[in-house]
Amino acid sequence: MFHILRNGEQEAIGPYSQTELVSLLNSEQITATDFVYYSELDGWKPLGQIFDIQKEVPDFGEQGQDPRVVTECINFINSRAEPGEQVHYVAVQQLPALSLTAAVRLTSPKSIILTNRRFCILNPRLMGSIEFEEYPLEKISGGVKKLKSGKDSGVFNIVLKNSEWVTLDKLPVEQLNRLEYFASVILSEAQS
């Protein structure tokens, strides 16, 4: 368990688990210059000196992804990762805000995660477990984005070698562009 002392503050916060610590870093509630303490450490030290902090969500939040959803996706994939598997990109559906008269949504936004081994679609449930679909690279022939003129979101299709398509809709245009780029890079690397 980790305790954190934010730079310039007098009182520590915590304790936090490692997963919670990563989430706090990714949401920028704490930084590498804040101090950490845990039982094996002899005194407070800056997080950046103790841990090899690489931003867990390197570019994934720059196109409007919810950092909380991205962190959940990365944690989910990392818990099921194959040796040497790395996340290249995470895109998150852009769902409209609920109105007061709307029914309660039972799911969070779906996400698509591209790794160097597979494409995964996660559908987190607010009540229950995460629905998880995975498509190994050897079963994928390509990725295609579809946009309608004047729309700020579109559809990404994973094209399987058996001619089936897997679709994830309501993705912002910027994320679609990045998905298409990373899909082509990952697939071309897998074929070489």
C-alpha positions in Angstrom: 0.0 0.0 0.0 1.3 3.4 -1.0 0.9 6.8 0.7 1.3 10.0 -1.3 2.4 13.5 -0.2 1.6 15.9 -3.0 4.3 18.5 -3.6 3.6 21.6 -1.5 1.0 19.9 0.8 1.3 19.0 4.4 -1.0 16.0 4.7 -0.5 12.6 3.0 -3.3 10.8 1.2 -3.8 7.1 0.9 -3.2 4.3 1.3 -3.5 3.3 -2.3 -3.0 0.0 -4.2 -0.7 -0.1 -7.2 -3.7 0.0 -9.5 -5.1 3.0 -7.8 -1.7 4.7 -7.9 -1.5 4.2 -11.7 -5.0 5.6 -12.0 -4.1 8.7 -10.0 -1.0 9.2 -12.2 -3.0 8.8 -15.4 -5.7 11.2 -14.3 -3.0 13.6 -13.2 -4.2 13.8 -9.6 -0.6 13.1 -8.6 2.6 13.6 -10.6 6.1 12.1 -10.7 7.3 15.0 -8.5 4.9 14.1 -5.6 6.3 12.0 -2.8 5.6 8.3 -2.0 6.0 6.2 1.0 5.5 2.4 1.6 6.7 0.1 4.3 9.9 -1.1 2.4 11.0 2.5 1.7 13.2 4.4 4.2 11.5 7.8 4.1 9.5 9.8 1.5 10.9 9.8 -2.0 9.7 11.4 -5.3 7.6 9.0 -7.3 9.8 9.5 -10.3 12.9 8.3 -8.3 11.2 5.2 -7.1 9.2 4.0 -10.1 9.9 4.0 -13.8 7.0 6.2 -14.6 6.0 6.1 -18.2 2.7 7.7 -18.8 0.4 4.7 -19.0 -1.7 6.5 -21.5 0.9 8.1 -23.7 -1.2 9.6 -26.5 -4.5 8.0 -25.8 -6.1 11.0 -24.1 -5.2 13.5 -26.7 -8.1 12.7 -28.9 -10.8 13.0 -26.2 -10.7 9.5 -24.6 -11.9 9.4 -21.0 -8.7 8.7 -19.0 -10.6 6.6 -16.5 -12.0 4.3 -19.3 -8.6 4.1 -20.9 -7.0 3.1 -17.6 -9.6 0.5 -17.0 -9.0 -0.9 -20.5 -5.2 -1.0 -20.1 -5.5 -2.7 -16.7 -8.0 -5.3 -18.1 -5.7 -6.1 -21.1 -2.5 -6.1 -18.9 -4.2 -8.6 -16.6 -4.7 -10.9 -19.6 -1.6 -10.0 -21.6 0.6 -12.5 -23.4 4.4 -12.2 -22.8 5.7 -9.3 -24.8 2.3 -7.9 -25.6 2.1 -4.1 -25.7 -0.9 -1.8 -26.1 -0.5 0.5 -29.1 -3.7 2.5 -29.0 -7.1 2.7 -27.2 -10.1 4.4 -28.7 -13.3 5.0 -26.7 -16.9 5.5 -27.9 -18.3 9.0 -27.6 -21.7 8.5 -26.0 -24.1 11.4 -25.5 -24.8 12.6 -22.0 -28.0 11.2 -20.5 -31.0 13.5 -20.2 -33.1 13.5 -17.0 -35.8 11.5 -18.9 -33.4 9.0 -20.4 -33.3 5.4 -19.1 -30.4 4.4 -17.0 -27.5 3.2 -19.2 -26.3 -0.2 -18.2 -22.9 0.0 -19.9 -20.0 2.3 -20.1 -18.6 3.3 -23.5 -17.2 0.5 -25.5 -13.5 0.6 -26.3 -11.2 -0.9 -28.9 -7.6 -1.7 -27.9 -4.9 -2.4 -30.5 -1.9 -4.4 -29.2 1.0 -6.0 -31.1 -0.8 -9.3 -30.8 -4.6 -8.7 -31.2 -7.4 -6.3 -31.5 -9.8 -6.3 -28.5 -13.2 -4.8 -27.9 -14.3 -4.2 -24.3 -17.8 -3.5 -23.3 -17.7 -2.6 -19.5 -21.0 -3.2 -17.7 -21.9 -0.9 -14.9 -23.5 -3.9 -13.3 -21.6 -7.1 -13.9 -18.5 -8.2 -15.7 -16.8 -6.8 -18.8 -17.8 -8.3 -22.2 -14.6 -9.0 -24.0 -14.0 -9.9 -27.7 -10.5 -10.5 -29.0 -9.3 -10.9 -32.6 -5.7 -12.2 -33.0 -3.7 -10.5 -35.7 -3.5 -13.7 -37.8 -7.3 -13.6 -38.2 -7.5 -9.9 -39.3 -7.0 -8.7 -42.9 -7.5 -5.0 -42.2 -9.2 -2.1 -40.4 -11.5 0.4 -42.1 -13.0 3.7 -40.9 -16.3 5.0 -42.1 -17.3 8.6 -41.8 -20.5 10.4 -42.9 -20.1 13.9 -44.2 -20.5 16.6 -41.5 -20.4 14.1 -38.6 -17.9 14.3 -35.8 -17.9 10.6 -35.2 -17.9 7.4 -37.3 -17.4 3.7 -37.4 -14.3 1.5 -37.3 -14.5 -2.0 -38.8 -12.2 -4.8 -38.2 -12.1 -6.9 -41.3 -11.5 -10.6 -40.6 -9.9 -13.0 -43.1 -13.1 -15.0 -43.1 -14.9 -12.0 -44.7 -16.7 -11.1 -41.5 -16.6 -7.5 -40.1 -16.6 -6.4 -36.5 -17.9 -2.9 -36.0 -17.5 -0.3 -33.3 -19.5 2.9 -33.8 -19.6 6.4 -32.3 -15.9 6.9 -32.4 -14.6 10.5 -32.7 -13.0 11.3 -36.1 -9.6 11.9 -34.6 -9.6 8.5 -32.9 -10.8 6.9 -36.1 -7.8 8.4 -37.9 -5.4 7.1 -35.3 -7.1 3.6 -35.3 -6.8 3.3 -39.0 -3.1 4.4 -38.9 -2.2 2.0 -36.0 -4.1 -0.9 -37.5 -2.2 -0.6 -40.8 1.2 -0.3 -38.9 0.4 -3.3 -36.6 -0.9 -5.5 -39.4 2.0 -4.7 -41.7 4.5 -5.5 -38.9 2.7 -8.8 -38.2 2.9 -9.8 -41.9 6.7 -9.1 -42.1 
